[in-house]
Every structure is written in structure tokens, then in C-alpha cells.
């Protein structure tokens, strides 16, 4: 079987690989560019979106903002937002996606923030927020409770959800 993803195929479920290929082909067909802002996925989504030969040019850039200070420095998040809502919240996911658009030339950005696990005393392992923002308007955010299924599995589920949301965002965007 030929794999869409050149280097990540051995580690990825086939459905994720196929969704990534579909997303990238759709972005190329619509002349749209993508950006990522990732916390708990640590750049895994950006790596996936740059791993498909012939399609990676629609990926504009990625931000790996694993700490609150990185979110402030790289994406322009207000420190008071992080102090009041915490790094894992729908508001922060939305601000990350908006910040990725503001700091890039991309048409659409996806942001992922969450607790991959194991969680601390005030952290729910598997709690993740994913937000997609489009330059032509509209932001969608989803809250996920993936459970304490392990860091790797949470990240895989984040990829799947982010790809689904990006595909939906491309379908809703103006051609």
C-alpha cells in the first residue's frame, strides 16, 4: 500500500493519514493555506501536514507553544486571559487560533490545547480544546474529554478531531 505520509505512516492510523491527504488536496484545490498553533500535540499536526509530498506548500507555518509564555510571545495571547482561564480552555484555544492567523499569512488556523495526561490534581487527563479560525470569518471550537487513555492516544485523537474540523472549515470557506 502506498502511504500519503512519507515519514509518519508507521505511527499513524490509516484514517488519519487519509484525512490529512484529503485536507491537503482540498486546500491545494481551493488555493488555501493553513497554520497550526499546538500545545499538547507538540507540533505533531504540523509535522503531518508537511509530510505529504506534493501538497505541503499549502502549509504556511506552525507554532509550538507548549508553555504559557510561548503562547504570549509567539501568538500574542494576553497574560490576563491565561491567568483567568488557564492554558486549557475554549477561550485560550480560540485566542491561539486567532493569534496564529494574526502572526501568519494563512487562510485558516487550527489550535490545540489540552492535558494529554497524566493529569495533575486540577487537570483532567484527556481534556482538550480544538479551535479553527478562518481569515474570511468564523471560528469553531470543540471541547473533548478523551479520558486518561495515555499521552500518545490523546494526541492521535487530537489529530483526528483537528483534521475533521479543518475539513469542515474548508468546506464552509468561500471558494
Buried (B, 14 or more C-beta within 10 A) or exposed (E): EEBBBEEBBEEBEEEBBBBBBBBBBBBBEBEBBBBBBBBBBBBBBBBBBBBBEEBEEBBBBBBBBBEBEBBBEBBBBEEEBBEEBBBBBBBBBBBBBBBBBEBBEBBBBBBBBBBBBEBEEEBBBBBBBBBBBBBEEEBBBBEBEBBBBBBEBBBBBBBBBBBBBBBEBBEBBEE
